[in-house]
């Protein structure tokens, strides 16, 4: 089939070149946005009398028929036509005749594809925001059920201090809250209308870009035509925000994997979200979580790819920009599927409260509370830190926990220690005493949940 741009060429395009340059296999998913943008464009062309209203009406009818055919699975996309844009335009011309060729008046594929990607990403960000909020709701719901469940908090993957499981879960809520802010902010840069920039210099036709922006619900219009057709900052920004989100989902996945291990036994995953082994019948593997952890690296790779594509491009459009779509599309799909699977899995997880409580019996998790007890008695913190360290060493040597020491044993290290020390080194007291804003006390955790749910 003859190319729409074949006029300048004497020779037909080699098949190997067609295969190499074709983007149809992945940009076909933009068809809805390509038609949406074309409809707005032709309405403007008719309104501005750039083409006759009769022709504009005929083109609109043809575009809507093509839309119906694609939705019904009756449209045949041809690889020989390079991309989704040329396929739709060629089908339009075939359907309504030469008048279909007027659709591309005052437009280039350069600003056309820039528009399509922005329309696509605008919708996808809206979906990601919904999925993020759904996952946040699941986390808050789980936290509400575990405001009395205690567990070790870790630093360096070693037991550090007692915390509430609810507090631990809400830490991920806060991460997702920042992710929400990033995607919302990214949307501001996505929501800029580039159509009317043409190939790179604008157009000689009296286009009404404000009218097109109004039809397509864009709050802003690009200010520079060269920048508009070559800008992919918004793609970089989206994949960057997605990379940060995947860091958070990967961290949560890793923690659940660790907690699910027999050495911890803090959680049991639902059978429906695990897999077995082909050789070891006893295995129940957290493959879903491992895949999320692995897919995080995949999204990071997409960020490096798009940064590398963009870093050396002169203005304005270059075909290198075709390489923006596969990383973008795969990032969208990966982020959405990861959020969906975690949102559905978390409610089916069973937390083992007993195992979490037992884990607090070792590792001296209330040692800091002992040091702060000494500070309250008048001892400088650095000295209290040293004394507490000596007490911990004594406990290790004698295979005892802090609460198993006698008052006399405590007083070997400091005469400031009295019988009331035992009121300060229980797990419950330790957690209840963390009343500072953002702390793990039940009162603070309940207050945060209440604020999240009411917005006050």
BADRENTOR-753781 format. One line per 10 residues: number of its first residue (from 1); for each residue x, y, z of C-alpha. Coordinates in steps of 0.05 Angstrom, whole numbers. Example, Ala and Ser with C-alpha at 12.3 -4.5 7.8 and 13.67 -1.06 7.14 Angstrom:
! BADRENTOR-753781
1	246/-90/156 | 273/-21/143 $
This chain:
! BADRENTOR-753781
1	0/0/0 | 26/69/-18 | 50/111/41 | 13/176/55 | 81/211/53 | 107/175/-10 | 107/235/-57 | 179/254/-47 | 206/183/-55 | 223/144/-119 $
11	235/77/-86 | 189/35/-43 | 208/25/29 | 245/-40/42 | 207/-92/82 | 263/-95/133 | 256/-20/143 | 181/-25/151 | 189/-78/204 | 244/-39/240 $
21	208/28/241 | 137/3/254 | 108/22/322 | 39/-7/309 | 50/-67/354 | 51/-22/415 | 21/45/397 | -44/12/373 | -68/21/445 | -71/96/431 $
31	-126/88/379 | -181/117/424 | -140/179/439 | -119/188/366 | -192/190/345 | -211/235/403 | -157/284/384 | -175/281/311 | -248/295/326 | -230/357/365 $
41	-181/378/310 | -231/372/253 | -285/408/292 | -237/466/299 | -218/463/225 | -292/469/206 | -307/522/257 | -248/564/233 | -269/554/160 | -201/523/146 $
51	-239/467/113 | -313/469/92 | -363/450/146 | -391/397/100 | -323/364/95 | -313/369/170 | -380/335/181 | -362/279/133 | -295/268/168 | -329/267/236 $
61	-378/214/211 | -321/172/184 | -280/177/248 | -340/155/290 | -352/96/244 | -279/76/250 | -285/82/326 | -345/35/325 | -309/-15/281 | -248/-17/326 $
71	-292/-25/388 | -328/-82/354 | -263/-116/333 | -279/-107/259 | -222/-59/242 | -160/-87/209 | -95/-52/228 | -40/-58/175 | 34/-64/195 | 53/-33/129 $
81	23/33/152 | 75/43/207 | 32/65/265 | -38/74/293 | -43/146/266 | -31/127/194 | -77/67/199 | -135/110/221 | -122/165/170 | -115/115/113 $
91	-179/80/134 | -214/147/136 | -192/164/65 | -213/95/41 | -281/104/74 | -299/175/53 | -252/190/-5 | -200/244/-16 | -236/291/32 | -208/248/88 $
101	-140/275/71 | -162/343/96 | -161/318/168 | -87/327/172 | -91/401/152 | -52/444/203 | -27/383/239 | 34/339/239 | 44/269/267 | 93/303/314 $
111	41/344/352 | -11/289/340 | 29/235/377 | 48/284/432 | -26/297/442 | -44/223/442 | 7/205/495 | -17/262/540 | -89/241/533 | -70/169/547 $
121	-27/185/607 | -79/233/636 | -129/175/639 | -77/127/666 | -56/173/722 | -129/179/742 | -131/103/747 | -66/99/786 | -93/151/836 | -155/109/846 $
131	-114/46/857 | -68/81/906 | -128/106/946 | -159/37/947 | -94/7/973 | -89/61/1026 | -159/43/1049 | -139/-30/1055 | -78/-11/1097 | -119/33/1143 $
141	-171/-23/1151 | -116/-72/1170 | -86/-21/1218 | -154/-11/1252 | -157/-85/1267 | -88/-86/1298 | -84/-24/1343 | -70/-72/1401 | -22/-119/1364 | 50/-110/1387 $
151	111/-129/1347 | 186/-114/1344 | 206/-53/1305 | 272/-64/1269 | 333/-25/1250 | 389/-61/1211 | 339/-119/1210 | 353/-128/1284 | 301/-119/1339 | 301/-47/1361 $
161	239/-24/1400 | 168/-49/1408 | 116/-18/1361 | 44/-30/1343 | 31/-69/1280 | -19/-14/1262 | 37/37/1266 | 81/-5/1221 | 26/-13/1169 | 10/61/1170 $
171	83/76/1153 | 66/50/1084 | 3/93/1082 | 48/154/1090 | 94/130/1033 | 33/122/988 | 9/191/1009 | 73/220/981 | 64/178/918 | -6/208/910 $
181	23/277/914 | 76/261/862 | 26/233/811 | -21/291/823 | 36/340/811 | 58/302/749 | -12/309/722 | -3/385/719 | 53/376/668 | 16/321/630 $
191	-46/364/624 | -17/413/572 | -46/414/501 | 8/409/446 | -37/405/384 | -28/463/337 | 47/462/342 | 48/422/277 | 116/393/258 | 157/442/300 $
201	144/514/278 | 70/523/286 | 23/531/226 | 3/584/176 | -71/566/184 | -115/607/232 | -123/550/282 | -159/562/348 | -117/524/398 | -159/548/457 $
211	-221/517/427 | -186/450/417 | -160/453/488 | -231/467/512 | -259/407/474 | -205/361/501 | -209/390/572 | -137/416/575 | -128/473/625 | -64/496/591 $
221	-35/502/521 | 38/493/504 | 75/559/495 | 130/538/447 | 119/494/387 | 189/465/385 | 186/446/458 | 115/418/450 | 133/366/398 | 198/343/431 $
231	178/347/504 | 177/281/541 | 191/309/610 | 122/287/631 | 138/215/611 | 203/218/651 | 166/247/710 | 112/194/708 | 162/137/705 | 202/170/760 $
241	141/175/805 | 125/103/787 | 196/82/805 | 188/113/874 | 121/79/883 | 151/12/863 | 206/23/915 | 151/27/967 | 113/-33/941 | 178/-72/937 $
251	196/-54/1009 | 128/-77/1034 | 133/-141/993 | 202/-155/1022 | 178/-145/1093 | 118/-192/1083 | 165/-243/1052 | 209/-239/1114 | 150/-241/1161 | 122/-301/1124 $
261	186/-340/1133 | 183/-395/1187 | 240/-361/1224 | 192/-303/1238 | 122/-332/1229 | 90/-264/1236 | 42/-273/1178 | 10/-327/1136 | -7/-312/1064 | -72/-335/1033 $
271	-65/-397/990 | -97/-360/931 | -38/-312/928 | 18/-363/934 | 46/-419/890 | 77/-487/901 | 140/-522/881 | 147/-570/822 | 189/-617/865 | 179/-600/939 $
281	107/-613/959 | 111/-577/1025 | 128/-510/994 | 82/-449/995 | 120/-394/959 | 106/-318/962 | 116/-312/886 | 69/-253/878 | 109/-212/927 | 175/-234/896 $
291	149/-213/828 | 131/-144/853 | 201/-139/882 | 229/-160/814 | 184/-115/773 | 209/-55/812 | 276/-64/777 | 239/-68/711 | 208/0/722 | 274/29/744 $
301	303/4/678 | 248/40/640 | 267/105/675 | 340/97/655 | 318/80/584 | 276/142/574 | 329/187/606 | 380/157/559 | 336/167/498 | 325/241/516 $
311	394/262/540 | 426/275/472 | 367/296/428 | 373/362/391 | 309/401/379 | 258/387/354 | 226/320/338 | 271/259/326 | 249/187/312 | 284/166/376 $
321	222/191/411 | 185/130/385 | 223/94/441 | 183/130/494 | 121/88/488 | 141/17/506 | 175/38/572 | 115/83/588 | 62/31/571 | 98/-25/609 $
331	107/21/669 | 33/37/670 | 15/-37/666 | 66/-58/719 | 45/-5/769 | -29/-18/761 | -23/-94/766 | 23/-89/827 | -25/-44/864 | -84/-88/845 $
341	-53/-152/870 | -29/-123/936 | -97/-91/948 | -132/-158/939 | -80/-198/977 | -73/-158/1041 | -143/-170/1069 | -131/-245/1065 | -66/-244/1104 | -69/-272/1175 $
351	-23/-238/1225 | 4/-283/1281 | -2/-240/1343 | 28/-293/1388 | 90/-300/1346 | 99/-224/1345 | 93/-220/1421 | 141/-278/1431 | 192/-243/1386 | 193/-186/1436 $
361	217/-232/1492 | 287/-233/1462 | 334/-180/1437 | 324/-130/1495 | 274/-86/1457 | 260/-43/1519 | 333/-26/1532 | 323/45/1508 | 265/52/1558 | 314/31/1613 $
371	364/84/1591 | 308/137/1591 | 287/114/1661 | 358/129/1685 | 355/197/1651 | 290/212/1689 | 329/195/1752 | 379/249/1736 | 433/211/1699 | 461/244/1635 $
381	438/206/1573 | 508/185/1550 | 522/155/1618 | 453/122/1619 | 468/93/1551 | 534/63/1576 | 503/35/1640 | 445/4/1601 | 495/-28/1553 | 531/-59/1612 $
391	465/-86/1639 | 449/-116/1571 | 518/-149/1570 | 506/-177/1639 | 439/-206/1616 | 471/-238/1555 | 526/-270/1597 | 475/-296/1647 | 422/-315/1595 | 369/-270/1626 $
401	319/-219/1600 | 316/-149/1630 | 252/-164/1668 | 284/-227/1698 | 336/-187/1736 | 326/-172/1809 | 328/-102/1838 | 395/-120/1870 | 424/-141/1804 | 402/-76/1772 $
411	433/-36/1830 | 501/-67/1816 | 503/-19/1758 | 470/42/1788 | 441/59/1856 | 390/104/1819 | 352/42/1798 | 294/25/1844 | 237/-25/1845 | 197/20/1800 $
421	243/3/1742 | 199/-57/1725 | 142/-8/1709 | 184/22/1653 | 212/-38/1617 | 149/-75/1598 | 128/-78/1524 | 61/-45/1539 | 92/12/1579 | 145/22/1525 $
431	91/29/1470 | 43/71/1512 | 99/120/1530 | 115/137/1458 | 65/194/1458 | 105/243/1416 | 70/266/1353 | 78/211/1301 | 97/160/1354 | 73/88/1363 $
441	29/97/1424 | -42/71/1416 | -69/141/1427 | -26/170/1371 | -41/114/1323 | -116/119/1334 | -112/194/1325 | -77/185/1258 | -128/134/1235 | -184/181/1255 $
451	-151/239/1217 | -142/196/1155 | -214/175/1155 | -245/242/1171 | -194/288/1138 | -192/329/1203 $
